[in-house]
Amino acid sequence: MINGTVDIANASRMMKDKEMDMARENGIEPIEWVVGWDALAFSLHKDSPIDAMSLAQLADICGEEGGDCVAPSVATAIDRTYPIARPPFMYTAGQREGAIMGYMDWIQSDDGQCILQLFELGRNSHGVMA
C-alpha cells in the first residue's frame, strides 16, 4: 500500500501516522475500513500441568491489566465488553471505485462477513488455519 504495489492491504492494526505519511508522500491516500471483529480466547489443554489461570497471569501474557471476567463471544467482541478484541482493518488506496468498490461492498455484506466468521473459527491459537 505504502509504495503503491497493491490496491487493498489487510492489517491487524491501524496504520501508524508515519506509515500514512509515507503513503501520502507516494501520492496514495489510505482509506481505513473496519471489516469485522477479532477476539482472543484462552483454554488450557486437558494434559496441562495447571488447571486454572488467573486474570493476573492472563494480563502477563497479553500485556494488559486484568479486569472483570467477560465470556468471549461475537456479541461481547462487537460491543467491546470483551477486553481482548479488536477490529481487523483493510486499507484501500484512495476511495473505493470499480472492482475495489465491489469487493469492499461484498466483504462488508452478510455473505462476506459469514466467510470472515468461518475463517476466524478455523484458526488455531497461532493464527493458522487448522
Buried (B, 14 or more C-beta within 10 A) or exposed (E): BBEEEEBBBEBEEBBEEEBBEBBEEEEBEBBEBEBBBBBBEEEEEEEEEEEEBEBEEBBEEEEEEBEEEBEBBBEBBBEEBBBBBBBBBBBBBEEBEEEBEEBBEEBBEEEBBEEBEEEBEEEEEEEEEE
